[in-house]
Amino acid sequence: MSTINETFDKLRVQILEGSTSVLELANEYGLEDGFICYFMILNPDHEKYDNNVSNLEMDYSMISAGYCDTKAGFIEDLGEVGRLGFFQEHISEDKIREVLQDVLFDVIKVS
């Protein structure tokens, strides 16, 4: 199984949607300086996937970007997905884990 850092580095071009940096991608989404960005590996086949991700988007104003298949090894048969979450307000990894629950395999802050 790849670590989340290895997965991010390996898929950086795809995750950044062709941008050269997280800042450039954030600007393309209309975000100003001061945003926080997390890379998350998620289980798209979990029954609460849509609901929990929507809660993060609605309740914490997350802007999703960089959606991709990761094949990081958390689920051998079904696979998992990576996604960037941009936030204008401070949110902790612990809060992300609390909202996403078992939908989340791992999360790191990226810049």
GIKAMO-V354767 format. One record per pair of residues at least 12 apart in sequence whose C-alpha atoms are under 8 Angstrom apart, sorted by the first residue. I is the first residue (numbers start at 1). J is the second residue. If there is no record, write none. Layout:
# GIKAMO-V354767
i=I j=J
i=I j=J
This chain:
# GIKAMO-V354767
i=1 j=72
i=1 j=73
i=1 j=74
i=2 j=72
i=2 j=73
i=3 j=72
i=4 j=41
i=4 j=72
i=4 j=106
i=4 j=107
i=4 j=108
i=5 j=108
i=7 j=70
i=7 j=72
i=8 j=39
i=11 j=70
i=14 j=66
i=14 j=68
i=15 j=65
i=15 j=66
i=15 j=67
i=15 j=68
i=15 j=82
i=15 j=83
i=15 j=84
i=16 j=65
i=16 j=66
i=17 j=66
i=21 j=111
i=22 j=37
i=22 j=110
i=22 j=111
i=23 j=111
i=26 j=86
i=31 j=88
i=34 j=88
i=35 j=86
i=35 j=87
i=35 j=88
i=35 j=89
i=35 j=90
i=36 j=86
i=36 j=87
i=36 j=88
i=36 j=89
i=36 j=90
i=36 j=91
i=36 j=109
i=36 j=110
i=36 j=111
i=37 j=84
i=37 j=85
i=37 j=86
i=37 j=87
i=37 j=109
i=37 j=110
i=37 j=111
i=38 j=84
i=38 j=85
i=38 j=86
i=38 j=107
i=38 j=108
i=38 j=109
i=38 j=110
i=39 j=82
i=39 j=83
i=39 j=84
i=39 j=85
i=39 j=107
i=39 j=108
i=39 j=109
i=39 j=110
i=40 j=82
i=40 j=83
i=40 j=84
i=40 j=85
i=40 j=104
i=40 j=105
i=40 j=106
i=40 j=107
i=40 j=108
i=41 j=70
i=41 j=80
i=41 j=81
i=41 j=82
i=41 j=83
i=41 j=104
i=41 j=105
i=41 j=106
i=41 j=107
i=42 j=80
i=42 j=81
i=42 j=82
i=42 j=83
i=42 j=103
i=42 j=104
i=42 j=105
i=42 j=106
i=43 j=79
i=43 j=80
i=43 j=81
i=43 j=103
i=43 j=104
i=43 j=105
i=44 j=80
i=44 j=81
i=44 j=103
i=45 j=78
i=46 j=102
i=46 j=103
i=48 j=103
i=49 j=100
i=49 j=103
i=52 j=99
i=52 j=100
i=52 j=101
i=52 j=103
i=53 j=100
i=55 j=99
i=56 j=96
i=56 j=99
i=56 j=100
i=60 j=87
i=60 j=89
i=60 j=91
i=61 j=87
i=61 j=88
i=62 j=85
i=62 j=86
i=62 j=87
i=62 j=88
i=63 j=85
i=63 j=86
i=63 j=87
i=64 j=83
i=64 j=84
i=64 j=85
i=64 j=86
i=65 j=83
i=65 j=84
i=65 j=85
i=65 j=86
i=66 j=82
i=66 j=83
i=66 j=84
i=67 j=81
i=67 j=82
i=67 j=83
i=67 j=84
i=68 j=81
i=68 j=82
i=68 j=83
i=69 j=81
i=69 j=82
i=70 j=82
i=74 j=105
i=93 j=107
i=93 j=108
i=93 j=109
